[in-house]
Amino acid sequence: MAVKIRLKRLGAKKAPFYRIVVADSRTPRGGKSIAELGYYDPTKTPSVLKVDVEGAKKWIGNGAQPTDTVKALLKKAGAIEG
């Protein structure tokens, strides 16, 4: 089972709001998730990002692979170095 850390899209049409979740790679984008690590709201100025840094480090240590977008967000939050 491949576990990914990825974004789950919520919000209205043309007003996206994302949750950073841990999910099986085979589930759909808005489907069931294993854990929730935080959220990202790009519609606010400046954009709002809240991440459970310890939880993200734990999941990455256990082998979860972040997507490219989530990897950039985790670097911004200080959860991973790079």
DSSP file (Angstrom, degrees, kcal/mol; ACC not computed):
  #  RESIDUE AA STRUCTURE BP1 BP2  ACC     N-H-->O    O-->H-N    N-H-->O    O-->H-N    TCO  KAPPA ALPHA  PHI   PSI    X-CA   Y-CA   Z-CA
    1    1 A M              0   0    0      0, 0.0     2,-0.6     0, 0.0    23,-0.0   0.000 360.0 360.0 360.0 119.7    0.0    0.0    0.0
    2    2 A A        -     0   0    0     62,-0.0    23,-2.8     2,-0.0     2,-0.5  -0.783 360.0-158.1 -90.1 121.7    1.5    3.3   -1.1
    3    3 A V  E     -A   24   0A   0     -2,-0.6    62,-2.3    60,-0.2     2,-0.3  -0.860  10.2-170.4-104.4 132.8    0.7    6.1    1.3
    4    4 A K  E     -Ab  23  65A   0     19,-3.1    19,-2.7    -2,-0.5     2,-0.6  -0.895  23.6-139.2-121.4 149.4    0.9    9.7    0.1
    5    5 A I  E     +Ab  22  66A   0     60,-1.8    62,-2.1    -2,-0.3     2,-0.3  -0.954  50.0 145.3-102.0 116.8    0.7   13.1    1.8
    6    6 A R  E     -A   21   0A   0     15,-2.5    15,-2.9    -2,-0.6     2,-0.3  -0.836  48.9 -83.7-146.4 178.0   -1.4   15.2   -0.6
    7    7 A L  E     -A   20   0A   0     -2,-0.3     2,-0.5    13,-0.2    13,-0.2  -0.715  25.8-157.0 -93.8 140.8   -4.0   17.9   -0.9
    8    8 A K  E     -A   19   0A   0     11,-2.5    11,-2.2    -2,-0.3     2,-0.3  -0.978  22.0-134.1-114.5 118.5   -7.8   17.3   -0.5
    9    9 A R  E     +A   18   0A   0     -2,-0.5     2,-0.2     9,-0.2     9,-0.2  -0.569  35.1 157.9 -82.8 131.0   -9.8   20.1   -2.3
   10   10 A L  E     +A   17   0A   0      7,-3.5     7,-2.1    -2,-0.3     2,-0.1  -0.723  26.8  70.7-130.6-177.4  -12.7   21.6   -0.5
   11   11 A G  E    S-A   16   0A   0     -2,-0.2     3,-0.1     5,-0.2     6,-0.1  -0.234  79.4 -52.1  96.1 174.6  -14.5   24.9   -0.8
   12   12 A A  E >  S-A   15   0A   0      3,-0.6     3,-2.0     1,-0.2     2,-0.1  -0.208  72.9 -66.6 -82.6 173.7  -16.8   26.4   -3.4
   13   13 A K  T 3  S+     0   0    0      1,-0.3    -1,-0.2     3,-0.1    -2,-0.0  -0.425 124.2   4.5 -61.2 131.7  -16.4   26.7   -7.1
   14   14 A K  T 3  S+     0   0    0     -2,-0.1    -1,-0.3    -3,-0.1    -2,-0.1   0.598 118.6  84.9  63.6  14.2  -13.5   29.2   -7.9
   15   15 A A  E <   -A   12   0A   0     -3,-2.0    -3,-0.6    -5,-0.1    -1,-0.1  -0.544  67.4-171.5-138.4  70.3  -12.8   29.4   -4.1
   16   16 A P  E     -A   11   0A   0      0, 0.0    27,-0.5     0, 0.0     2,-0.3  -0.299  12.3-178.7 -72.4 149.5  -10.5   26.5   -3.3
   17   17 A F  E     -A   10   0A   0     -7,-2.1    -7,-3.5    24,-0.1     2,-0.4  -0.977  14.2-155.9-142.1 130.8   -9.6   25.5    0.2
   18   18 A Y  E     -AC   9  40A   0     22,-2.7    22,-2.9    -2,-0.3     2,-0.4  -0.880  10.7-155.4-119.0 143.5   -7.2   22.5    0.8
   19   19 A R  E     -AC   8  39A   0    -11,-2.2   -11,-2.5    -2,-0.4     2,-0.7  -0.926  21.7-132.0-107.2 139.8   -6.6   20.1    3.6
   20   20 A I  E     +AC   7  38A   0     18,-2.2    17,-3.3    -2,-0.4    18,-1.1  -0.840  42.4 171.0 -91.2 115.4   -3.2   18.4    3.8
   21   21 A V  E     -AC   6  36A   0    -15,-2.9   -15,-2.5    -2,-0.7     2,-0.5  -0.829  38.9-127.2-128.0 160.3   -4.0   14.7    4.4
   22   22 A V  E     +AC   5  35A   0     13,-2.9    12,-3.2    -2,-0.3    13,-1.4  -0.950  45.8 158.5-104.3 124.4   -2.4   11.3    4.5
   23   23 A A  E     -A    4   0A   0    -19,-2.7   -19,-3.1    -2,-0.5     2,-0.2  -0.968  48.2 -92.3-145.9 157.9   -4.2    8.9    2.1
   24   24 A D  E >   -A    3   0A   0      8,-0.3     3,-1.5    -2,-0.3   -21,-0.2  -0.499  40.7-124.3 -65.4 140.3   -3.7    5.7    0.2
   25   25 A S  T 3  S+     0   0    0    -23,-2.8    -1,-0.1     1,-0.3   -22,-0.1   0.698 106.8  59.7 -65.2 -18.3   -2.5    6.6   -3.3
   26   26 A R  T 3  S+     0   0    0    -24,-0.3    -1,-0.3     2,-0.0   -23,-0.1   0.612  83.9  95.9 -87.4 -11.8   -5.4    4.7   -4.9
   27   27 A T  S <  S-     0   0    0     -3,-1.5    -4,-0.0     1,-0.1     6,-0.0  -0.450  84.0-100.2 -77.5 152.8   -8.2    6.8   -3.3
   28   28 A P    >   -     0   0    0      0, 0.0     3,-1.8     0, 0.0    -1,-0.1  -0.210  37.7 -99.5 -67.6 164.5   -9.8    9.7   -5.2
   29   29 A R  T 3  S+     0   0    0      1,-0.3    -2,-0.1   -21,-0.1   -23,-0.1   0.865 123.8  32.8 -53.9 -43.5   -8.7   13.3   -4.5
   30   30 A G  T 3  S+     0   0    0    -22,-0.1    -1,-0.3     3,-0.0     3,-0.1   0.233 103.1 109.6 -98.5  14.3  -11.7   14.0   -2.3
   31   31 A G  S <  S-     0   0    0     -3,-1.8     2,-0.1     1,-0.2    -4,-0.1   0.138  78.3 -45.7 -80.8-165.6  -12.0   10.5   -0.9
   32   32 A K        -     0   0    0      1,-0.0    -8,-0.3     2,-0.0     2,-0.3  -0.335  56.3-158.6 -66.2 139.4  -11.3    9.0    2.5
   33   33 A S        -     0   0    0    -10,-0.1   -10,-0.2     1,-0.1     3,-0.1  -0.845  20.8-141.2-120.3 159.0   -8.1    9.9    4.2
   34   34 A I  S    S-     0   0    0    -12,-3.2     2,-0.3     1,-0.3   -11,-0.2   0.896  83.3  -5.5 -82.2 -45.2   -6.1    8.2    6.9
   35   35 A A  E     -C   22   0A   0    -13,-1.4   -13,-2.9     0, 0.0     2,-0.5  -0.983  60.6-130.5-149.8 156.1   -5.0   11.4    8.8
   36   36 A E  E     +C   21   0A   0     -2,-0.3   -15,-0.2   -15,-0.2     3,-0.1  -0.951  19.8 177.6-112.4 128.2   -5.3   15.1    8.5
   37   37 A L  E     -     0   0A   0    -17,-3.3    15,-3.1    -2,-0.5     2,-0.3   0.577  56.4 -62.2-106.8 -13.4   -2.1   17.2    9.0
   38   38 A G  E     -CD  20  51A   0    -18,-1.1   -18,-2.2    13,-0.2     2,-0.3  -0.992  51.1 -91.2 161.7-163.2   -3.3   20.7    8.4
   39   39 A Y  E     -CD  19  50A   0     11,-2.2    11,-2.5    -2,-0.3     2,-0.4  -0.963  13.3-154.0-146.4 163.5   -4.8   23.1    5.8
   40   40 A Y  E     -CD  18  49A   0    -22,-2.9   -22,-2.7    -2,-0.3     9,-0.2  -0.985   5.2-171.7-141.8 125.0   -3.9   25.6    3.1
   41   41 A D  E >   + D   0  48A   0      7,-3.0     7,-2.0    -2,-0.4     3,-0.7  -0.883   7.1 175.6-121.5  98.1   -6.0   28.5    2.0
   42   42 A P  T 3  S+     0   0    0      0, 0.0     5,-0.1     0, 0.0    -1,-0.1   0.591  71.5  72.6 -78.3  -9.1   -4.6   30.2   -1.1
   43   43 A T  T 3  S+     0   0    0    -27,-0.5     2,-0.1     5,-0.1     4,-0.1   0.728  82.2  82.3 -79.9 -20.5   -7.6   32.6   -1.4
   44   44 A K  S <  S-     0   0    0     -3,-0.7     4,-0.0     4,-0.1    -3,-0.0  -0.428  90.6-101.7 -79.0 157.7   -6.6   34.8    1.6
   45   45 A T  S    S+     0   0    0      1,-0.2     2,-0.1    -2,-0.1    -2,-0.1  -0.966 116.2  22.3-120.9 113.4   -3.9   37.5    1.3
   46   46 A P  S    S-     0   0    0      0, 0.0    -1,-0.2     0, 0.0    -3,-0.1   0.668 114.4-110.1 -72.9 162.5   -1.4   36.4    2.4
   47   47 A S        -     0   0    0     -2,-0.1     2,-0.5    -5,-0.1    -2,-0.1  -0.248  29.0-125.5 -62.6 147.3   -2.2   32.7    2.0
   48   48 A V  E     +D   41   0A   0     -7,-2.0    -7,-3.0     2,-0.0     2,-0.4  -0.819  29.7 176.5-100.9 130.0   -2.9   30.8    5.2
   49   49 A L  E     +D   40   0A   0     -2,-0.5     2,-0.4    -9,-0.2    -9,-0.2  -0.984   4.7 174.0-135.7 122.3   -0.9   27.6    5.9
   50   50 A K  E     +D   39   0A   0    -11,-2.5   -11,-2.2    -2,-0.4     2,-0.4  -0.991   9.8 174.3-130.0 124.0   -1.2   25.5    9.1
   51   51 A V  E     -D   38   0A   0     -2,-0.4     2,-1.3   -13,-0.2   -13,-0.2  -0.987  37.2-129.6-133.3 138.0    0.7   22.2    9.4
   52   52 A D     >  -     0   0    0    -15,-3.1     4,-2.3    -2,-0.4     5,-0.2  -0.744  30.5-171.0 -80.3  95.7    1.1   19.7   12.2
   53   53 A V  H  > S+     0   0    0     -2,-1.3     4,-2.4     1,-0.2     5,-0.2   0.893  79.7  49.4 -62.3 -43.9    4.9   19.6   11.8
   54   54 A E  H  > S+     0   0    0      1,-0.2     4,-2.2     2,-0.2    -1,-0.2   0.908 111.7  49.1 -64.2 -41.5    5.5   16.7   14.2
   55   55 A G  H  > S+     0   0    0      2,-0.2     4,-2.4     1,-0.2    -1,-0.2   0.898 110.7  50.5 -64.1 -40.2    2.8   14.6   12.5
   56   56 A A  H  X S+     0   0    0     -4,-2.3     4,-2.4     1,-0.2     5,-0.2   0.920 110.6  48.7 -64.3 -44.1    4.2   15.3    9.1
   57   57 A K  H  X S+     0   0    0     -4,-2.4     4,-2.3     1,-0.2    -1,-0.2   0.894 110.9  52.0 -62.2 -39.4    7.7   14.3   10.2
   58   58 A K  H  X S+     0   0    0     -4,-2.2     4,-1.4     2,-0.2    -2,-0.2   0.935 111.7  45.1 -62.7 -47.3    6.2   11.1   11.7
   59   59 A W  H  <>S+     0   0    0     -4,-2.4     5,-2.5     2,-0.2     4,-0.3   0.890 113.4  49.2 -66.7 -39.1    4.4   10.1    8.5
   60   60 A I  H ><5S+     0   0    0     -4,-2.4     3,-1.1     1,-0.2    -1,-0.2   0.889 109.7  52.9 -66.2 -37.9    7.4   10.9    6.3
   61   61 A G  H 3<5S+     0   0    0     -4,-2.3    -1,-0.2     1,-0.2    -2,-0.2   0.802 106.2  53.9 -64.7 -29.1    9.6    8.8    8.7
   62   62 A N  T 3<5S-     0   0    0     -4,-1.4    -1,-0.2    -5,-0.1    -2,-0.2   0.464 130.6 -92.6 -85.7  -1.7    7.1    5.9    8.3
   63   63 A G  T < 5S+     0   0    0     -3,-1.1   -60,-0.2    -4,-0.3     2,-0.2   0.504  71.3 150.0 109.5   4.7    7.4    6.0    4.5
   64   64 A A      < -     0   0    0     -5,-2.5    -1,-0.3    -6,-0.1   -60,-0.2  -0.526  38.2-140.3 -71.7 136.9    4.7    8.4    3.3
   65   65 A Q  E     -b    4   0A   0    -62,-2.3   -60,-1.8    -2,-0.2     2,-0.2  -0.875   9.8-142.7-102.1 118.7    5.6   10.2    0.1
   66   66 A P  E     -b    5   0A   0      0, 0.0   -60,-0.2     0, 0.0   -44,-0.0  -0.528  20.2-118.6 -76.3 146.6    4.5   13.9   -0.2
   67   67 A T     >  -     0   0    0    -62,-2.1     4,-2.6    -2,-0.2     5,-0.2  -0.279  34.4 -99.1 -71.9 169.9    3.4   15.1   -3.6
   68   68 A D  H  > S+     0   0    0      1,-0.2     4,-1.9     2,-0.2     5,-0.1   0.905 123.6  47.0 -60.4 -43.5    5.4   18.0   -5.2
   69   69 A T  H  > S+     0   0    0      1,-0.2     4,-1.9     2,-0.2    -1,-0.2   0.921 114.2  46.4 -65.6 -44.2    3.0   20.7   -4.1
   70   70 A V  H  > S+     0   0    0      1,-0.2     4,-2.8     2,-0.2    -2,-0.2   0.864 108.2  57.1 -67.5 -35.3    2.8   19.3   -0.5
   71   71 A K  H  X S+     0   0    0     -4,-2.6     4,-2.0     1,-0.2    -1,-0.2   0.916 107.7  47.9 -60.8 -42.6    6.6   19.0   -0.4
   72   72 A A  H  X S+     0   0    0     -4,-1.9     4,-1.9     2,-0.2    -2,-0.2   0.893 112.7  48.7 -64.6 -40.2    6.9   22.8   -1.2
   73   73 A L  H  X S+     0   0    0     -4,-1.9     4,-1.9     2,-0.2    -2,-0.2   0.885 110.1  50.9 -67.3 -38.9    4.3   23.6    1.5
   74   74 A L  H  X>S+     0   0    0     -4,-2.8     5,-2.5     2,-0.2     4,-0.9   0.864 109.0  51.5 -67.9 -35.0    6.0   21.5    4.1
   75   75 A K  H  <5S+     0   0    0     -4,-2.0     3,-0.5    -5,-0.2    -1,-0.2   0.911 109.5  50.5 -64.3 -41.5    9.3   23.2    3.3
   76   76 A K  H  <5S+     0   0    0     -4,-1.9    -2,-0.2     1,-0.2    -1,-0.2   0.856 112.2  47.0 -63.0 -36.5    7.6   26.6    3.8
   77   77 A A  H  <5S-     0   0    0     -4,-1.9    -1,-0.2    -5,-0.1    -2,-0.2   0.611 115.2-116.5 -81.5 -13.1    6.2   25.4    7.1
   78   78 A G  T  <5S+     0   0    0     -4,-0.9    -3,-0.2    -3,-0.5    -2,-0.1   0.638  79.6 123.2  88.3  14.9    9.6   24.0    8.2
   79   79 A A  S   <S+     0   0    0     -5,-2.5     2,-0.3    -6,-0.2    -4,-0.2   0.808  77.8  24.8 -79.4 -29.4    8.5   20.4    8.5
   80   80 A I  S    S-     0   0    0     -6,-0.8    -2,-0.2    -9,-0.1     2,-0.2  -0.953  78.5-126.4-132.9 154.5   11.2   19.2    6.0
   81   81 A E              0   0    0     -2,-0.3    -6,-0.1     1,-0.1    -7,-0.0  -0.574 360.0 360.0 -93.4 160.0   14.6   20.6    5.0
   82   82 A G              0   0    0     -2,-0.2    -1,-0.1    -7,-0.1    -7,-0.1   0.358 360.0 360.0 155.1 360.0   15.6   21.2    1.5
